[in-house]
Amino acid sequence: MRGDTVWSYELGEKWRSSDGRISINAAGYFESWVGVQQVNPLNCGYIYTANAGDAHVYGGEIEANAIVVHDLEASANVSFSHSTLVSSNLVDSPFTPGAEIQQVPKWTGTLALTYRHELMDQLAVTARAESTYTGSRTDATFYVNTLPSYDLTNVRAGFDGGSWSAVLFINNVADKRALLNNITQDAANLPDFNRVAVSQPRTAGVDLNYKFK
C-alpha cells in the first residue's frame, strides 16, 4: 500500500444580517483523490487495506445561525458529499468505477437550540439540545455492506461560573442503537456473520469542570 494524495478546491460565502441576528455560511468543493485507501474483502474471508484507485469527491455545506429571542439561538447545518471511484486496477476486489468510497455518507446534518442566561456577573444558566443525522454509507467485512442512516439526540443543562461549570447531560436520549461501522474478525470473516459496532446507549451524568489559573 502506498500513500494517497488529494487536491482540493473550495468556494464559499458568508452572509450576516444587518442586525447581526442571522448568519448563513455556504461552501461547495471538489476533490481529486489519487490512491484511495480502502478495505478490500477477499473471497477467502480475509481482508486487507489497499489503494483501490482514484476518486472524485464533490459536495457542499450550508450552515445557518439565528437568534430566536434574547438568550436563545438556533443553528442548523446540512452537508452533501458525492464520493466515488473513477478508476480502479485492483485485482480480485469489488471496486469498480462508480463504487462509493467507504464510510462517507452522502448526507449529514445537525439541528441545535442553545440557551444562555446571565444570572449575575460570572454566573449563567446554560442549556443545549442537539440532534445529528448521518446518512447511509458502506463498510466491509466478508462483503462490502451498506450501513443504514441514523440520528441521535443529546441534551445538556447546567451552570457556567466562568472558571468552573457544572452540567447535567443525557446523550442518546431515545436510546437508539445506531450501526456505526463494521468490525472485522481477528481470523477470517464469515459470509453469514457480520459484526457491527453500535452507538453508546442512553447515558446520563454530570460534567464538572474547573479552570486553574
Secondary structure, DSSP 8 states (H G I E B T S, - for coil): ----EEEEEEEEEEEE-TTSSEEEEEEEEEEEEEEEEEEEE-TTS-EEEEEEEEEEEEEEEEEEEEEEETTEEEEEEEEEEEEEEEE---SSSS--TT-B-TT--SEEEEEEEEEEEEEETTEEEEEEEEEEEE--EEEESSSEEEE--EEEEEEEEEEE-SSEEEEEEEESTT----EEEE---SS--BTTB--EEE----EEEEEEEE---
